[in-house]
């Protein structure tokens, strides 16, 4: 099983919009929101959104031997207007396993083993193709040298630092302190639209 498949197959808690996928103390606060839309800009209600991330130690919950429940991962559903929102923590860069043959390959290529910080997103809705993606953060030192070459310009978001602590509390965080804000809309294509786009790219 691939690392991605392992993460996607993990149990996850269901959350209402605005709730937190991360337990307190897992990292700096982050609030994520946006809408799920079709290619014509219409909202998609009831889309299932799976998301997961590393904590402030650069580790996923599955890497803790004493894990009691899912953490820094969750599942939520877009509202009638296509909107979604959740509280999380700011992920940090982390190294992929670099021992054995992989480590030797990195060394021969003169490359480091680090991945830039990212937030995984998978979205499914009836009548649309599944979207599997990730968000990366502007300013990350590893954006241009991702160990697994996963960064695309379209996936980079510009986080906003919110210093208004009243807004932090209004968004449901436990402590009065600044938080990071990320807004991102996602567009889903129908199978027909997806097939047409792939066909066009082959002949481009």
N, C-alpha and C positions, 0 to 999 in steps of 0.2 A: 504494500500500500504506500502511495506517495505521501509526503509530508502534508500536502494540501488536502488529499483525500482523508488523511487521518484527522486533521482539524475539522473538516466539514462533517465527518461522521460522529464527532463527539457529541454527547448529550449537551443540550443548552436550555437555559431557562427562557420562558416566554415573558416578554415585557410589554407594558403599555407604552405608548408614545410619551416621551419625556422622562422615563425612568432610567435607572443606571444599570449598565451591563457590568460595571466594575465595583468591587467592594471598596470601602474606605481604606485609604493608605496604600493603594496600588500605584499611585502616581499623581501628577499634577492634573487638575480638573480640565476636562474638555467637553464641550457641548456641540453636538453635530445635528444638523437639520437640513431639510431640503424637500424636494418633491420627486415622485416617480411619475414619469410622463410617457406618452406614446410619441411617435415621430412627428405627429401633427401638433404637439403641445397640449394634448388633452390629458387630464389627470387619470392615473390608474389607481383605482381603489382596491384595497385588499391584497396588494402585492406583499409577498412574504420576503422579509429582509433578514438575512443571516449576517452577522458581523462578529469579528473577533480580532484581537490585537495582543501585542506583548505588553507587559507591565513595565514599571520603571527600572526593573533589573534586566530588561531585554529578554524576559522569559515568558513563554506561554503557560497557561494553567496546567497543561498536560505534562509539563516538564518538572512539576513539583510532585515528589513522591508522597507527600502528606496531604495532597489535595482532597478536600472533602466534598466539593461541589464545583460546577462550572464557574469560572470567573473570567472577567475581561472577554466575555463572549455572550451573545444572546440572539434572540429572534423576536422580531416585532412585525407589525403589519401597517401598511400605509393607510391613511384615513380616506374618507370619501373624496376629499379634494386632492388626494395624492400625496399629502404631506406626511413626513415622518420626522421623528426627533428622538435623541437619546443622549444620556450622559455617559461619559467614558473617561478614560485617562489619556494623557498625551503619550503615545508610544515612543520608544527610543530605538536607535540603531542597535543591531546585534550581529554577532558573527555566526555564520553557518558553520556546521561541523567541518573542521579543517585538518583532522588527523588522517592518517592513511593515504591512499592514492589521491584523494581530493586535495589534501594539504600539499602534496607534492606537486600537483598540477598548478595550484595557485602560486607556489614558489617559483616554478619554472617560468610561469607567465609574468611574474613580477606583480601579481595582483594581491590585494588584501581580501579577507573573507567576509567583509561586512556588508549587510543589507541596510539601506536607509530605513528610517522609521516609516511604518505604513499601517493602514487600517484595512483589513479585508472586508469586502462586501460581496454578497451573492444575493441576487434578487430573482424571484420567480413569480409569474402571474399567468393565469389561464389565457391561452391565445397568444402568448408572447414567448420569444426565445429567452432562455435563462441567461442572465448577465452575471459573469464572474469577473470581478475587477478588484482593484485596491486603490486607495488614495495615498499619495505621498505628499510631503510637506515642503513648501518652498523654504530654502535656506539650509536644508539638511546637507551636511558635508559629503554625503555619499551618493547624492542624486546622480552624478555623472559617472559613477564607478560601481554601481550595484553589482554585487558578486554574482547574481544570477540574471543580470540584464533585464530586470522586470519593469524598469521605469519608462513611462511614456509621457511626453509633455502634456498630453490631455488629462493625465491622471494626477498632475501636480496641483495642489490647492494652496491658497495663501491664507494661513491661519491668522486670526485677529486676536490680539490680547485684550480682553475686557477687564478693565480695572475697576469698574463700578461694582462694588461688592454687594450692593442691593440687588443688582441683576443676577449675581452669582446665587444669592439666596432664593430669588424668585424662580430660578431655573431648577431649584431643588437640591443644590449641593449642601453638604453638612456644615462647611466652614466658610466664614466670611473672608474670602481672599480672591485675587484675580483668577480668571480662567481663560482657556483658549476656546475660541469660537470658530467653527468650520461650517460653511454652507455649501451644499453640493446637490444639484439635481441630477437624476439619472434618467436616461431615455431607453425604453425597451422597444425592440423591433418585433414585428410579427414574423413567423417563419418565412412567409413569402418575401417580405422586405429584406430579411437577412440573406436569403438565397440570392436575391437580385444584387445585393451589395457585394456578396462574395464573387458572384459572376462578373460584376463590373471590375472588381479589383484584379481579377485574373487577366483581364484584357487591357488593363491600364498601361 
